[in-house]
Each structure stands twice: as structure tokens, then as C-alpha cells.
């Protein structure tokens, strides 16, 4: 039982670290793409970079839950509802700080580390099932 929880914890750490960094990279790339679109056509008004910004936001909100679920499934772990739901909520809360313009690279990595550790903790728990 203890080794099973430690195994889920380790898998949760690996999956959440990969999900967080991949999502951050995709978001940062989309934000850069948005900025370049605005600079390329400054006379376009409010519509310049809108699609790119929308894609960045969509990626920010949807990639973490998807990657957490898929990663744990690839590692043959089931019953990850707590990890996916609470990990996604944590990502949104921490993500609002990461996306702020005044956050340094070190602070970003610390936020990603905090997300990874919390998600690893969440991965240890699975829903209670009735004994047969």
C-alpha cells in the first residue's frame, strides 16, 4: 500500500512537471506569436493578434488537464479524478501569477515546482471503492 502510493506520487511528479513545462512553453510561444502579429500589423487595431491570444489562453486552460490525464493513463494509473480536477484548479491559480509580466524566470520555475509538488501529492489519492 505504501509503495503503491509512493509509486503514484513519483508518477504524479513526473507527469505534472512535464505537463506544466509543456503548457508553459506552448503558452509562451503563443504569446510571442501574438506579439509578433501585433508588431507586424500595428494599424490593424484591436483585431491584431486576437486569434493568437485566444489560442494562447485556450492552450493555457486546456493543456494541463489533458496532459495530466493522458500522462497518468500512459503510466497505467487509473482513478486520477482528484489530480486532474484539483491540479487544473491549482494551475489556474498559480498560472495567474506566472502570466504576470513582472515575474522573473526563477519565480516562474518556483511556481512550476510548487505546482509539481502539489500535483504529486494529489496523485497519491484515489477515490474510495467499496470492498467486495
Secondary structure as UniProt FT lines:
FT   HELIX           2..40
FT   HELIX           42..47
FT   TURN            48..49
FT   HELIX           50..74
FT   TURN            75..76
FT   HELIX           81..98
FT   TURN            101..102
FT   HELIX           105..123
//
